[in-house]
Each structure stands twice: as structure tokens, then as C-alpha cells.
Amino acid sequence: MGIVKAFLSELAVLLSRKIGLDSKNIQTARISGKLHDTGKIRVPESILLKKVFTPGRERDNEEPSCKAAGDT
């Protein structure tokens, strides 16, 4: 695991403890920190590198996957 993922994982744990989450949620936070970059695998590079946010264009890219998953 990379240094950034390890750092984010431990930071998530510390913050989770600080706000009083139970052990199950703390473990979820630990795992989430390790997986934080996973979504980048399916996000087009043009969106990841974009400097200006334009809601309509990102929404257009998301709609097909949402409809396929049953969210309309």
C-alpha cells in the first residue's frame, strides 16, 4: 500500500475515533481510506484533469451508468 493511502487510512481512523464512531464504523473508515482512489479507474481522464467544474457535462457522463443500475 502506498504512503498516501496509508496516511489517509490512518487519518480516517483518527477522525472516526475523534467523533465517537463505533469500532465497525472505524474499520469501515480504515478500509475507505485505502480505497479512496479506486473510483479513478472508471472516471474519464478528461474529468479527473478538468480545472473548471461544469455540472451538466459530468451529469451527462453519469446518467447512462445510473440508468443501468436502476437509478432514474
LODRENLO-246942 format. One line per field, with one value per residue: x, y, z of N, C-alpha, C in turn; residue in one letter. Coordinates in nm, 4 decimals, always signed. Layout:
N
nx: X | ...
ny: Y | ...
nz: Z | ...
cax: X | ...
cay: Y | ...
caz: Z | ...
cx: X | ...
cy: Y | ...
cz: Z | ...
res: A | ...
% end
This chain:
72
nx: +0.0855 | +0.0516 | +0.2166 | +0.0493 | -0.2081 | -0.1926 | -0.1559 | -0.3992 | -0.5789 | -0.5128 | -0.5608 | -0.8357 | -0.9185 | -0.8343 | -0.9909 | -1.2442 | -1.2484 | -1.2250 | -1.4727 | -1.6319 | -1.7194 | -1.8306 | -1.6548 | -1.6988 | -1.7659 | -1.5317 | -1.3527 | -1.4609 | -1.4038 | -1.1242 | -1.0790 | -1.1982 | -1.0256 | -0.8064 | -0.9074 | -0.9609 | -0.8811 | -0.9832 | -1.2119 | -1.1168 | -1.0395 | -1.2490 | -1.3331 | -1.3328 | -1.0276 | -1.0388 | -1.2235 | -1.1097 | -0.8819 | -0.9821 | -1.0117 | -1.2148 | -1.5350 | -1.8210 | -2.1393 | -2.3430 | -2.2120 | -2.0661 | -2.2812 | -2.4093 | -2.2302 | -2.2629 | -2.5253 | -2.5902 | -2.4728 | -2.6065 | -2.8703 | -2.8416 | -2.7953 | -3.0355 | -3.1139 | -3.3070
ny: -0.1173 | +0.2227 | +0.5212 | +0.7473 | +0.6345 | +0.4826 | +0.6886 | +0.8337 | +0.6379 | +0.5979 | +0.8562 | +0.8727 | +0.6860 | +0.8107 | +1.0459 | +0.9312 | +0.8101 | +1.0398 | +1.1639 | +0.9856 | +0.7383 | +0.3945 | +0.0744 | -0.0807 | +0.1106 | +0.2573 | +0.0731 | +0.0548 | +0.3133 | +0.2951 | +0.1077 | +0.2459 | +0.4629 | +0.3335 | +0.2641 | +0.4944 | +0.5984 | +0.4267 | +0.4741 | +0.6329 | +0.4713 | +0.4247 | +0.6749 | +0.9121 | +1.0459 | +1.3069 | +1.4280 | +1.3943 | +1.5554 | +1.8037 | +2.1533 | +2.3334 | +2.3151 | +2.1900 | +2.1288 | +2.0126 | +1.8661 | +1.6612 | +1.5311 | +1.4359 | +1.2358 | +1.0592 | +0.9686 | +0.7375 | +0.5143 | +0.5308 | +0.4840 | +0.2281 | +0.0986 | +0.1113 | +0.3435 | +0.6187
nz: +0.0000 | -0.0795 | +0.0474 | +0.0670 | +0.0672 | +0.3037 | +0.4893 | +0.4572 | +0.5347 | +0.8076 | +0.8997 | +0.8569 | +1.0466 | +1.2863 | +1.2799 | +1.2844 | +1.5358 | +1.6900 | +1.6504 | +1.7725 | +1.6642 | +1.6387 | +1.6663 | +1.4352 | +1.2380 | +1.2436 | +1.1397 | +0.8828 | +0.7936 | +0.7911 | +0.5849 | +0.3736 | +0.3451 | +0.2351 | -0.0103 | -0.1499 | -0.4028 | -0.5893 | -0.7488 | -0.9525 | -1.1557 | -1.3332 | -1.4060 | -1.6598 | -1.7882 | -1.8797 | -1.7140 | -1.4604 | -1.4810 | -1.5241 | -1.4819 | -1.4346 | -1.2982 | -1.4468 | -1.4074 | -1.5791 | -1.7862 | -1.6496 | -1.5333 | -1.7606 | -1.8352 | -1.6249 | -1.6260 | -1.8019 | -1.6617 | -1.4193 | -1.4964 | -1.5882 | -1.3546 | -1.2372 | -1.1165 | -1.1646
cax: +0.0000 | +0.1306 | +0.2249 | -0.0695 | -0.3221 | -0.1732 | -0.1817 | -0.5424 | -0.6446 | -0.4925 | -0.6306 | -0.9783 | -0.9363 | -0.8223 | -1.1095 | -1.3588 | -1.2422 | -1.2464 | -1.6160 | -1.7008 | -1.7785 | -1.8058 | -1.5436 | -1.7352 | -1.7534 | -1.3898 | -1.2938 | -1.5080 | -1.3251 | -0.9885 | -1.0835 | -1.2288 | -0.9019 | -0.7217 | -0.9715 | -1.0074 | -0.8506 | -1.0370 | -1.3073 | -1.0471 | -1.0201 | -1.3574 | -1.3642 | -1.2510 | -0.9180 | -1.0798 | -1.2929 | -1.0143 | -0.7856 | -1.0558 | -0.9874 | -1.3398 | -1.6488 | -1.9432 | -2.2292 | -2.4169 | -2.1299 | -2.0415 | -2.4088 | -2.4326 | -2.1462 | -2.3070 | -2.6608 | -2.6030 | -2.4427 | -2.7129 | -2.9871 | -2.8123 | -2.8014 | -3.1735 | -3.1442 | -3.3545
cay: +0.0000 | +0.3449 | +0.6087 | +0.8332 | +0.5517 | +0.4501 | +0.8114 | +0.8624 | +0.5349 | +0.6284 | +0.9814 | +0.8378 | +0.6202 | +0.9126 | +1.1316 | +0.8493 | +0.7990 | +1.1737 | +1.1962 | +0.8867 | +0.6255 | +0.2618 | +0.0019 | -0.1234 | +0.2269 | +0.2921 | -0.0209 | +0.0977 | +0.4318 | +0.2482 | +0.0465 | +0.3522 | +0.5372 | +0.2537 | +0.2509 | +0.6250 | +0.6249 | +0.3209 | +0.5307 | +0.6952 | +0.3726 | +0.4334 | +0.8132 | +0.9550 | +1.1358 | +1.4442 | +1.4805 | +1.3994 | +1.6636 | +1.9261 | +2.2595 | +2.4050 | +2.2249 | +2.2213 | +2.0221 | +1.9463 | +1.7694 | +1.5441 | +1.4622 | +1.3621 | +1.1162 | +0.9685 | +0.9174 | +0.6001 | +0.4147 | +0.5375 | +0.4170 | +0.0855 | +0.0449 | +0.1185 | +0.4762 | +0.7104
caz: +0.0000 | -0.0889 | +0.1642 | +0.0725 | +0.1102 | +0.4452 | +0.5639 | +0.4546 | +0.6133 | +0.9495 | +0.9266 | +0.8672 | +1.1765 | +1.3916 | +1.2763 | +1.3254 | +1.6825 | +1.7452 | +1.6505 | +1.8543 | +1.5918 | +1.6964 | +1.6030 | +1.2994 | +1.1504 | +1.2366 | +1.0435 | +0.7507 | +0.7591 | +0.7597 | +0.4511 | +0.2774 | +0.3216 | +0.1463 | -0.1408 | -0.1947 | -0.5442 | -0.6751 | -0.8443 | -1.0642 | -1.2612 | -1.4298 | -1.4380 | -1.7735 | -1.7554 | -1.9097 | -1.5962 | -1.3496 | -1.5011 | -1.5518 | -1.3858 | -1.4092 | -1.2806 | -1.5205 | -1.3637 | -1.6851 | -1.8606 | -1.5656 | -1.5170 | -1.8846 | -1.8321 | -1.5200 | -1.6457 | -1.8514 | -1.5590 | -1.3198 | -1.5520 | -1.5946 | -1.2183 | -1.1906 | -1.0627 | -1.2690
cx: +0.0900 | +0.1228 | +0.0992 | -0.1903 | -0.3123 | -0.2034 | -0.3314 | -0.6209 | -0.6330 | -0.5604 | -0.7808 | -1.0089 | -0.9328 | -0.9458 | -1.2347 | -1.3640 | -1.2766 | -1.3960 | -1.6991 | -1.7686 | -1.7455 | -1.6994 | -1.5748 | -1.7196 | -1.6097 | -1.3186 | -1.3355 | -1.4292 | -1.1825 | -0.9839 | -1.1084 | -1.1059 | -0.8096 | -0.7764 | -1.0050 | -0.9820 | -0.9163 | -1.1314 | -1.2416 | -1.0279 | -1.1245 | -1.3949 | -1.2735 | -1.1455 | -0.9557 | -1.1533 | -1.1957 | -0.9209 | -0.8513 | -1.0333 | -1.1161 | -1.4536 | -1.7682 | -2.0419 | -2.2984 | -2.3369 | -2.1006 | -2.1697 | -2.4405 | -2.3530 | -2.1959 | -2.4405 | -2.6674 | -2.5754 | -2.5498 | -2.8357 | -2.9643 | -2.8238 | -2.9432 | -3.2101 | -3.1906 | -3.3872
cy: +0.1234 | +0.4301 | +0.6939 | +0.7545 | +0.5164 | +0.5718 | +0.8410 | +0.7619 | +0.5644 | +0.7593 | +0.9567 | +0.7721 | +0.7230 | +1.0023 | +1.0563 | +0.8334 | +0.9321 | +1.2079 | +1.0878 | +0.7729 | +0.4936 | +0.1880 | -0.0439 | -0.0078 | +0.2749 | +0.2006 | +0.0148 | +0.2188 | +0.3920 | +0.1909 | +0.1523 | +0.4357 | +0.4652 | +0.2477 | +0.3841 | +0.6542 | +0.5265 | +0.3756 | +0.5934 | +0.5993 | +0.3898 | +0.5756 | +0.8569 | +1.0579 | +1.2811 | +1.5080 | +1.4933 | +1.5196 | +1.7989 | +2.0294 | +2.3335 | +2.3047 | +2.2754 | +2.1089 | +1.9459 | +1.8386 | +1.6457 | +1.4634 | +1.3804 | +1.2326 | +1.0143 | +0.9027 | +0.7741 | +0.4936 | +0.4144 | +0.4634 | +0.2665 | +0.0210 | +0.0530 | +0.2507 | +0.5652 | +0.8446
cz: +0.0000 | +0.0370 | +0.1780 | +0.1199 | +0.2582 | +0.5323 | +0.5705 | +0.5378 | +0.7625 | +0.9893 | +0.9422 | +1.0010 | +1.2893 | +1.3970 | +1.3220 | +1.4764 | +1.7486 | +1.7514 | +1.7185 | +1.7811 | +1.6607 | +1.6150 | +1.4612 | +1.2002 | +1.1393 | +1.1370 | +0.9002 | +0.7028 | +0.7191 | +0.6181 | +0.3448 | +0.2452 | +0.2253 | +0.0039 | -0.2062 | -0.3425 | -0.6404 | -0.7812 | -0.9650 | -1.1807 | -1.3704 | -1.4680 | -1.5529 | -1.7306 | -1.7802 | -1.7923 | -1.4794 | -1.3597 | -1.5242 | -1.4413 | -1.3480 | -1.4015 | -1.3610 | -1.4961 | -1.4764 | -1.7562 | -1.7785 | -1.5493 | -1.6429 | -1.8874 | -1.7309 | -1.5509 | -1.7004 | -1.7441 | -1.4513 | -1.3699 | -1.5587 | -1.4574 | -1.1623 | -1.1277 | -1.1762 | -1.2123
res: M | G | I | V | K | A | F | L | S | E | L | A | V | L | L | S | R | K | I | G | L | D | S | K | N | I | Q | T | A | R | I | S | G | K | L | H | D | T | G | K | I | R | V | P | E | S | I | L | L | K | K | V | F | T | P | G | R | E | R | D | N | E | E | P | S | C | K | A | A | G | D | T
% end
